[in-house]
Amino acid sequence: QAVIMAALIMMWRATRFRTPIAAWIGVAMVALAFDNAITMAGGTRLSVGWYVGRLNALFAALVMLGLYLKEINRVYLRATEHAQLLAQAHERLESEHARLLSMFEQAPGFVAMLGSDECHLQIVNAAFRRLVGPRELVGRPIRKALPELAGQGWFELIEQVCDSRKPHVESG
């Protein structure tokens, strides 16, 4: 009994029974303490006190099972709700992405988005592809994708844009 009570006190000090699992363990420990007390008070095996202790233990186990199933159901319902919200958000994000990609693709001027590592081309629109002709552009560093720009000052300008991470609009 002393060990059970000491464990119960230590658990209360550590968790204050804030989590469901800590509360369940606390209830089980209290039920075990009562079961032991009733069994010890009842005396010998197969006496009325012994049977009362066994019934108390069975009742405590059923209460614990009920609490456990209730908590599992609550967690499952919350997870299901979060999964539905996540799926809806993902659907909205994909729809918005498709809309923005369509707008990007239909832009009349040539547009390219560059990644910061070696200024590689992340995405180009149809006007950009028409300008440079049929070749592999996306995923390649700008110097390798468009080697004909060497010596014209474009690479230096593009590298400044990549380093500053600010958009650049060339008019003219």
CNS distance restraints for C-alpha pairs under 8 A (distance, minus, plus):
assign (resid   1 and name CA) (resid   5 and name CA) 6.17 0.50 0.50
assign (resid   1 and name CA) (resid  33 and name CA) 6.13 0.50 0.50
assign (resid   1 and name CA) (resid  36 and name CA) 7.23 0.50 0.50
assign (resid   1 and name CA) (resid  37 and name CA) 7.72 0.50 0.50
assign (resid   2 and name CA) (resid   6 and name CA) 6.00 0.50 0.50
assign (resid   3 and name CA) (resid   7 and name CA) 6.06 0.50 0.50
assign (resid   4 and name CA) (resid   8 and name CA) 6.09 0.50 0.50
assign (resid   4 and name CA) (resid  29 and name CA) 6.66 0.50 0.50
assign (resid   4 and name CA) (resid  33 and name CA) 6.58 0.50 0.50
assign (resid   5 and name CA) (resid   9 and name CA) 6.16 0.50 0.50
assign (resid   5 and name CA) (resid  33 and name CA) 7.62 0.50 0.50
assign (resid   6 and name CA) (resid  10 and name CA) 6.15 0.50 0.50
assign (resid   7 and name CA) (resid  11 and name CA) 6.03 0.50 0.50
assign (resid   8 and name CA) (resid  12 and name CA) 6.16 0.50 0.50
assign (resid   8 and name CA) (resid  26 and name CA) 6.42 0.50 0.50
assign (resid   8 and name CA) (resid  29 and name CA) 6.78 0.50 0.50
assign (resid   8 and name CA) (resid  30 and name CA) 7.81 0.50 0.50
assign (resid   9 and name CA) (resid  13 and name CA) 6.20 0.50 0.50
assign (resid  10 and name CA) (resid  14 and name CA) 6.13 0.50 0.50
assign (resid  11 and name CA) (resid  15 and name CA) 5.93 0.50 0.50
assign (resid  11 and name CA) (resid  16 and name CA) 7.21 0.50 0.50
assign (resid  11 and name CA) (resid  17 and name CA) 7.60 0.50 0.50
assign (resid  11 and name CA) (resid  22 and name CA) 7.67 0.50 0.50
assign (resid  11 and name CA) (resid  26 and name CA) 7.67 0.50 0.50
assign (resid  12 and name CA) (resid  16 and name CA) 4.46 0.50 0.50
assign (resid  12 and name CA) (resid  17 and name CA) 5.96 0.50 0.50
assign (resid  15 and name CA) (resid  19 and name CA) 7.49 0.50 0.50
assign (resid  15 and name CA) (resid  22 and name CA) 6.89 0.50 0.50
assign (resid  17 and name CA) (resid  22 and name CA) 5.00 0.50 0.50
assign (resid  17 and name CA) (resid  23 and name CA) 4.87 0.50 0.50
assign (resid  17 and name CA) (resid  26 and name CA) 7.35 0.50 0.50
assign (resid  18 and name CA) (resid  22 and name CA) 6.80 0.50 0.50
assign (resid  18 and name CA) (resid  23 and name CA) 6.99 0.50 0.50
assign (resid  19 and name CA) (resid  23 and name CA) 6.32 0.50 0.50
assign (resid  20 and name CA) (resid  24 and name CA) 6.11 0.50 0.50
assign (resid  20 and name CA) (resid  71 and name CA) 7.56 0.50 0.50
assign (resid  21 and name CA) (resid  25 and name CA) 6.15 0.50 0.50
assign (resid  22 and name CA) (resid  26 and name CA) 6.05 0.50 0.50
assign (resid  23 and name CA) (resid  27 and name CA) 6.15 0.50 0.50
assign (resid  24 and name CA) (resid  28 and name CA) 6.14 0.50 0.50
assign (resid  24 and name CA) (resid  64 and name CA) 6.51 0.50 0.50
assign (resid  24 and name CA) (resid  67 and name CA) 7.46 0.50 0.50
assign (resid  24 and name CA) (resid  68 and name CA) 7.70 0.50 0.50
assign (resid  25 and name CA) (resid  29 and name CA) 6.06 0.50 0.50
assign (resid  26 and name CA) (resid  30 and name CA) 6.22 0.50 0.50
assign (resid  27 and name CA) (resid  31 and name CA) 6.09 0.50 0.50
assign (resid  27 and name CA) (resid  64 and name CA) 7.63 0.50 0.50
assign (resid  28 and name CA) (resid  32 and name CA) 6.06 0.50 0.50
assign (resid  28 and name CA) (resid  60 and name CA) 6.73 0.50 0.50
assign (resid  28 and name CA) (resid  61 and name CA) 7.54 0.50 0.50
assign (resid  28 and name CA) (resid  64 and name CA) 6.99 0.50 0.50
assign (resid  29 and name CA) (resid  33 and name CA) 6.16 0.50 0.50
assign (resid  30 and name CA) (resid  34 and name CA) 6.24 0.50 0.50
assign (resid  31 and name CA) (resid  35 and name CA) 5.99 0.50 0.50
assign (resid  31 and name CA) (resid  56 and name CA) 7.43 0.50 0.50
assign (resid  31 and name CA) (resid  57 and name CA) 6.69 0.50 0.50
assign (resid  31 and name CA) (resid  60 and name CA) 5.80 0.50 0.50
assign (resid  32 and name CA) (resid  36 and name CA) 6.05 0.50 0.50
assign (resid  32 and name CA) (resid  57 and name CA) 6.82 0.50 0.50
assign (resid  33 and name CA) (resid  37 and name CA) 6.11 0.50 0.50
assign (resid  34 and name CA) (resid  38 and name CA) 6.00 0.50 0.50
assign (resid  34 and name CA) (resid  53 and name CA) 7.79 0.50 0.50
assign (resid  34 and name CA) (resid  56 and name CA) 7.79 0.50 0.50
assign (resid  35 and name CA) (resid  39 and name CA) 5.96 0.50 0.50
assign (resid  35 and name CA) (resid  53 and name CA) 4.80 0.50 0.50
assign (resid  35 and name CA) (resid  54 and name CA) 7.06 0.50 0.50
assign (resid  35 and name CA) (resid  56 and name CA) 5.99 0.50 0.50
assign (resid  35 and name CA) (resid  57 and name CA) 5.85 0.50 0.50
assign (resid  36 and name CA) (resid  40 and name CA) 5.93 0.50 0.50
assign (resid  36 and name CA) (resid  53 and name CA) 7.01 0.50 0.50
assign (resid  37 and name CA) (resid  41 and name CA) 5.98 0.50 0.50
assign (resid  37 and name CA) (resid  53 and name CA) 7.98 0.50 0.50
assign (resid  38 and name CA) (resid  42 and name CA) 5.89 0.50 0.50
assign (resid  38 and name CA) (resid  49 and name CA) 6.18 0.50 0.50
assign (resid  38 and name CA) (resid  50 and name CA) 7.26 0.50 0.50
assign (resid  38 and name CA) (resid  52 and name CA) 7.02 0.50 0.50
assign (resid  38 and name CA) (resid  53 and name CA) 5.23 0.50 0.50
assign (resid  39 and name CA) (resid  43 and name CA) 6.47 0.50 0.50
assign (resid  39 and name CA) (resid  49 and name CA) 5.63 0.50 0.50
assign (resid  39 and name CA) (resid  50 and name CA) 4.85 0.50 0.50
assign (resid  39 and name CA) (resid  51 and name CA) 7.89 0.50 0.50
assign (resid  39 and name CA) (resid  52 and name CA) 7.35 0.50 0.50
assign (resid  39 and name CA) (resid  53 and name CA) 4.89 0.50 0.50
assign (resid  39 and name CA) (resid  54 and name CA) 7.75 0.50 0.50
assign (resid  40 and name CA) (resid  49 and name CA) 7.87 0.50 0.50
assign (resid  40 and name CA) (resid  50 and name CA) 7.85 0.50 0.50
assign (resid  41 and name CA) (resid  49 and name CA) 6.69 0.50 0.50
assign (resid  42 and name CA) (resid  47 and name CA) 6.71 0.50 0.50
assign (resid  42 and name CA) (resid  48 and name CA) 6.55 0.50 0.50
assign (resid  42 and name CA) (resid  49 and name CA) 3.49 0.50 0.50
assign (resid  42 and name CA) (resid  50 and name CA) 5.54 0.50 0.50
assign (resid  43 and name CA) (resid  47 and name CA) 6.99 0.50 0.50
assign (resid  43 and name CA) (resid  49 and name CA) 6.50 0.50 0.50
assign (resid  43 and name CA) (resid  50 and name CA) 6.87 0.50 0.50
assign (resid  44 and name CA) (resid  49 and name CA) 7.94 0.50 0.50
assign (resid  44 and name CA) (resid  50 and name CA) 6.84 0.50 0.50
assign (resid  45 and name CA) (resid  50 and name CA) 5.81 0.50 0.50
assign (resid  46 and name CA) (resid  50 and name CA) 5.72 0.50 0.50
assign (resid  46 and name CA) (resid  51 and name CA) 6.48 0.50 0.50
assign (resid  47 and name CA) (resid  51 and name CA) 6.39 0.50 0.50
assign (resid  48 and name CA) (resid  52 and name CA) 6.14 0.50 0.50
assign (resid  49 and name CA) (resid  53 and name CA) 6.12 0.50 0.50
assign (resid  50 and name CA) (resid  54 and name CA) 6.29 0.50 0.50
assign (resid  51 and name CA) (resid  55 and name CA) 6.11 0.50 0.50
assign (resid  52 and name CA) (resid  56 and name CA) 6.05 0.50 0.50
assign (resid  53 and name CA) (resid  57 and name CA) 6.24 0.50 0.50
assign (resid  54 and name CA) (resid  58 and name CA) 6.23 0.50 0.50
assign (resid  55 and name CA) (resid  59 and name CA) 6.06 0.50 0.50
assign (resid  56 and name CA) (resid  60 and name CA) 6.09 0.50 0.50
assign (resid  57 and name CA) (resid  61 and name CA) 6.14 0.50 0.50
assign (resid  58 and name CA) (resid  62 and name CA) 6.25 0.50 0.50
assign (resid  59 and name CA) (resid  63 and name CA) 6.19 0.50 0.50
assign (resid  60 and name CA) (resid  64 and name CA) 6.13 0.50 0.50
assign (resid  61 and name CA) (resid  65 and name CA) 6.12 0.50 0.50
assign (resid  62 and name CA) (resid  66 and name CA) 6.13 0.50 0.50
assign (resid  63 and name CA) (resid  67 and name CA) 6.18 0.50 0.50
assign (resid  64 and name CA) (resid  68 and name CA) 5.99 0.50 0.50
assign (resid  65 and name CA) (resid  69 and name CA) 6.09 0.50 0.50
assign (resid  66 and name CA) (resid  70 and name CA) 6.09 0.50 0.50
assign (resid  67 and name CA) (resid  71 and name CA) 6.16 0.50 0.50
assign (resid  68 and name CA) (resid  72 and name CA) 6.14 0.50 0.50
assign (resid  69 and name CA) (resid  73 and name CA) 6.09 0.50 0.50
assign (resid  70 and name CA) (resid  74 and name CA) 6.22 0.50 0.50
assign (resid  71 and name CA) (resid  75 and name CA) 6.13 0.50 0.50
assign (resid  72 and name CA) (resid  76 and name CA) 6.00 0.50 0.50
assign (resid  73 and name CA) (resid  77 and name CA) 6.07 0.50 0.50
assign (resid  74 and name CA) (resid  78 and name CA) 6.22 0.50 0.50
assign (resid  75 and name CA) (resid  79 and name CA) 6.06 0.50 0.50
assign (resid  76 and name CA) (resid  80 and name CA) 6.08 0.50 0.50
assign (resid  77 and name CA) (resid  81 and name CA) 6.15 0.50 0.50
assign (resid  78 and name CA) (resid  82 and name CA) 6.12 0.50 0.50
assign (resid  79 and name CA) (resid  83 and name CA) 6.02 0.50 0.50
assign (resid  80 and name CA) (resid  84 and name CA) 6.23 0.50 0.50
assign (resid  81 and name CA) (resid  85 and name CA) 6.27 0.50 0.50
assign (resid  82 and name CA) (resid  86 and name CA) 6.01 0.50 0.50
assign (resid  83 and name CA) (resid  87 and name CA) 6.09 0.50 0.50
assign (resid  84 and name CA) (resid  88 and name CA) 6.22 0.50 0.50
assign (resid  85 and name CA) (resid  89 and name CA) 6.14 0.50 0.50
assign (resid  86 and name CA) (resid  90 and name CA) 6.01 0.50 0.50
assign (resid  87 and name CA) (resid  91 and name CA) 6.12 0.50 0.50
assign (resid  88 and name CA) (resid  92 and name CA) 6.24 0.50 0.50
assign (resid  89 and name CA) (resid  93 and name CA) 6.07 0.50 0.50
assign (resid  90 and name CA) (resid  94 and name CA) 6.11 0.50 0.50
assign (resid  91 and name CA) (resid  95 and name CA) 6.16 0.50 0.50
assign (resid  92 and name CA) (resid  96 and name CA) 6.12 0.50 0.50
assign (resid  93 and name CA) (resid  97 and name CA) 5.97 0.50 0.50
assign (resid  94 and name CA) (resid  98 and name CA) 6.10 0.50 0.50
assign (resid  95 and name CA) (resid  99 and name CA) 6.22 0.50 0.50
assign (resid  96 and name CA) (resid 100 and name CA) 6.11 0.50 0.50
assign (resid  97 and name CA) (resid 101 and name CA) 5.98 0.50 0.50
assign (resid  98 and name CA) (resid 102 and name CA) 6.07 0.50 0.50
assign (resid  99 and name CA) (resid 103 and name CA) 6.32 0.50 0.50
assign (resid 100 and name CA) (resid 104 and name CA) 6.04 0.50 0.50
assign (resid 101 and name CA) (resid 105 and name CA) 5.97 0.50 0.50
assign (resid 102 and name CA) (resid 106 and name CA) 6.15 0.50 0.50
assign (resid 103 and name CA) (resid 107 and name CA) 6.26 0.50 0.50
assign (resid 104 and name CA) (resid 111 and name CA) 7.73 0.50 0.50
assign (resid 104 and name CA) (resid 125 and name CA) 6.32 0.50 0.50
assign (resid 105 and name CA) (resid 124 and name CA) 7.83 0.50 0.50
assign (resid 105 and name CA) (resid 125 and name CA) 4.62 0.50 0.50
assign (resid 105 and name CA) (resid 126 and name CA) 5.67 0.50 0.50
assign (resid 105 and name CA) (resid 127 and name CA) 7.84 0.50 0.50
assign (resid 106 and name CA) (resid 125 and name CA) 7.37 0.50 0.50
assign (resid 106 and name CA) (resid 126 and name CA) 7.14 0.50 0.50
assign (resid 107 and name CA) (resid 111 and name CA) 7.56 0.50 0.50
assign (resid 107 and name CA) (resid 125 and name CA) 7.37 0.50 0.50
assign (resid 107 and name CA) (resid 127 and name CA) 7.44 0.50 0.50
assign (resid 108 and name CA) (resid 127 and name CA) 6.53 0.50 0.50
assign (resid 109 and name CA) (resid 127 and name CA) 6.12 0.50 0.50
assign (resid 109 and name CA) (resid 128 and name CA) 7.59 0.50 0.50
assign (resid 110 and name CA) (resid 124 and name CA) 7.76 0.50 0.50
assign (resid 110 and name CA) (resid 125 and name CA) 6.38 0.50 0.50
assign (resid 110 and name CA) (resid 126 and name CA) 7.36 0.50 0.50
assign (resid 110 and name CA) (resid 127 and name CA) 4.64 0.50 0.50
assign (resid 110 and name CA) (resid 128 and name CA) 4.24 0.50 0.50
assign (resid 110 and name CA) (resid 129 and name CA) 7.95 0.50 0.50
assign (resid 110 and name CA) (resid 131 and name CA) 7.57 0.50 0.50
assign (resid 111 and name CA) (resid 124 and name CA) 5.85 0.50 0.50
assign (resid 111 and name CA) (resid 125 and name CA) 5.65 0.50 0.50
assign (resid 111 and name CA) (resid 127 and name CA) 7.28 0.50 0.50
assign (resid 111 and name CA) (resid 128 and name CA) 5.95 0.50 0.50
assign (resid 112 and name CA) (resid 121 and name CA) 6.85 0.50 0.50
assign (resid 112 and name CA) (resid 122 and name CA) 7.45 0.50 0.50
assign (resid 112 and name CA) (resid 123 and name CA) 5.72 0.50 0.50
assign (resid 112 and name CA) (resid 124 and name CA) 4.34 0.50 0.50
assign (resid 112 and name CA) (resid 125 and name CA) 6.57 0.50 0.50
assign (resid 112 and name CA) (resid 128 and name CA) 7.09 0.50 0.50
assign (resid 113 and name CA) (resid 121 and name CA) 6.03 0.50 0.50
assign (resid 113 and name CA) (resid 122 and name CA) 5.47 0.50 0.50
assign (resid 113 and name CA) (resid 123 and name CA) 5.29 0.50 0.50
assign (resid 113 and name CA) (resid 124 and name CA) 6.47 0.50 0.50
assign (resid 114 and name CA) (resid 119 and name CA) 5.46 0.50 0.50
assign (resid 114 and name CA) (resid 120 and name CA) 5.43 0.50 0.50
assign (resid 114 and name CA) (resid 121 and name CA) 4.60 0.50 0.50
assign (resid 114 and name CA) (resid 122 and name CA) 5.33 0.50 0.50
assign (resid 114 and name CA) (resid 123 and name CA) 7.29 0.50 0.50
assign (resid 114 and name CA) (resid 162 and name CA) 6.90 0.50 0.50
assign (resid 115 and name CA) (resid 119 and name CA) 5.14 0.50 0.50
assign (resid 115 and name CA) (resid 120 and name CA) 5.13 0.50 0.50
assign (resid 115 and name CA) (resid 121 and name CA) 6.23 0.50 0.50
assign (resid 115 and name CA) (resid 122 and name CA) 6.01 0.50 0.50
assign (resid 115 and name CA) (resid 162 and name CA) 7.04 0.50 0.50
assign (resid 116 and name CA) (resid 120 and name CA) 7.06 0.50 0.50
assign (resid 116 and name CA) (resid 162 and name CA) 5.19 0.50 0.50
assign (resid 116 and name CA) (resid 163 and name CA) 6.76 0.50 0.50
assign (resid 116 and name CA) (resid 165 and name CA) 7.60 0.50 0.50
assign (resid 118 and name CA) (resid 141 and name CA) 5.59 0.50 0.50
assign (resid 118 and name CA) (resid 142 and name CA) 7.53 0.50 0.50
assign (resid 119 and name CA) (resid 141 and name CA) 5.45 0.50 0.50
assign (resid 119 and name CA) (resid 142 and name CA) 5.84 0.50 0.50
assign (resid 119 and name CA) (resid 158 and name CA) 7.45 0.50 0.50
assign (resid 119 and name CA) (resid 159 and name CA) 6.55 0.50 0.50
assign (resid 119 and name CA) (resid 162 and name CA) 5.99 0.50 0.50
assign (resid 120 and name CA) (resid 138 and name CA) 7.50 0.50 0.50
assign (resid 120 and name CA) (resid 139 and name CA) 5.79 0.50 0.50
assign (resid 120 and name CA) (resid 140 and name CA) 5.01 0.50 0.50
assign (resid 120 and name CA) (resid 141 and name CA) 3.64 0.50 0.50
assign (resid 120 and name CA) (resid 142 and name CA) 5.35 0.50 0.50
assign (resid 121 and name CA) (resid 137 and name CA) 6.47 0.50 0.50
assign (resid 121 and name CA) (resid 138 and name CA) 4.99 0.50 0.50
assign (resid 121 and name CA) (resid 139 and name CA) 5.34 0.50 0.50
assign (resid 121 and name CA) (resid 140 and name CA) 5.76 0.50 0.50
assign (resid 121 and name CA) (resid 141 and name CA) 6.18 0.50 0.50
assign (resid 121 and name CA) (resid 142 and name CA) 6.28 0.50 0.50
assign (resid 122 and name CA) (resid 138 and name CA) 5.39 0.50 0.50
assign (resid 122 and name CA) (resid 139 and name CA) 5.67 0.50 0.50
assign (resid 123 and name CA) (resid 138 and name CA) 5.84 0.50 0.50
assign (resid 124 and name CA) (resid 128 and name CA) 6.05 0.50 0.50
assign (resid 124 and name CA) (resid 129 and name CA) 6.93 0.50 0.50
assign (resid 124 and name CA) (resid 137 and name CA) 7.91 0.50 0.50
assign (resid 124 and name CA) (resid 138 and name CA) 7.14 0.50 0.50
assign (resid 125 and name CA) (resid 129 and name CA) 6.44 0.50 0.50
assign (resid 126 and name CA) (resid 130 and name CA) 6.15 0.50 0.50
assign (resid 127 and name CA) (resid 131 and name CA) 6.18 0.50 0.50
assign (resid 128 and name CA) (resid 132 and name CA) 6.40 0.50 0.50
assign (resid 129 and name CA) (resid 133 and name CA) 5.67 0.50 0.50
assign (resid 129 and name CA) (resid 134 and name CA) 6.71 0.50 0.50
assign (resid 130 and name CA) (resid 134 and name CA) 7.51 0.50 0.50
assign (resid 136 and name CA) (resid 140 and name CA) 7.80 0.50 0.50
assign (resid 136 and name CA) (resid 145 and name CA) 7.15 0.50 0.50
assign (resid 137 and name CA) (resid 145 and name CA) 5.49 0.50 0.50
assign (resid 140 and name CA) (resid 144 and name CA) 6.52 0.50 0.50
assign (resid 140 and name CA) (resid 145 and name CA) 5.81 0.50 0.50
assign (resid 141 and name CA) (resid 145 and name CA) 6.09 0.50 0.50
assign (resid 142 and name CA) (resid 146 and name CA) 5.85 0.50 0.50
assign (resid 142 and name CA) (resid 147 and name CA) 7.81 0.50 0.50
assign (resid 142 and name CA) (resid 155 and name CA) 7.65 0.50 0.50
assign (resid 143 and name CA) (resid 147 and name CA) 5.37 0.50 0.50
assign (resid 143 and name CA) (resid 149 and name CA) 7.79 0.50 0.50
assign (resid 143 and name CA) (resid 150 and name CA) 7.63 0.50 0.50
assign (resid 143 and name CA) (resid 155 and name CA) 6.95 0.50 0.50
assign (resid 149 and name CA) (resid 153 and name CA) 7.74 0.50 0.50
assign (resid 149 and name CA) (resid 154 and name CA) 6.35 0.50 0.50
assign (resid 149 and name CA) (resid 155 and name CA) 7.07 0.50 0.50
assign (resid 150 and name CA) (resid 154 and name CA) 7.39 0.50 0.50
assign (resid 150 and name CA) (resid 155 and name CA) 6.88 0.50 0.50
assign (resid 153 and name CA) (resid 157 and name CA) 6.43 0.50 0.50
assign (resid 154 and name CA) (resid 158 and name CA) 6.01 0.50 0.50
assign (resid 155 and name CA) (resid 159 and name CA) 5.98 0.50 0.50
assign (resid 156 and name CA) (resid 160 and name CA) 6.25 0.50 0.50
assign (resid 157 and name CA) (resid 161 and name CA) 6.35 0.50 0.50
assign (resid 158 and name CA) (resid 162 and name CA) 6.20 0.50 0.50
assign (resid 159 and name CA) (resid 163 and name CA) 6.03 0.50 0.50
assign (resid 160 and name CA) (resid 164 and name CA) 6.02 0.50 0.50
assign (resid 161 and name CA) (resid 165 and name CA) 5.70 0.50 0.50
assign (resid 161 and name CA) (resid 166 and name CA) 5.94 0.50 0.50
assign (resid 161 and name CA) (resid 167 and name CA) 6.72 0.50 0.50
assign (resid 161 and name CA) (resid 168 and name CA) 6.62 0.50 0.50
assign (resid 162 and name CA) (resid 166 and name CA) 7.46 0.50 0.50
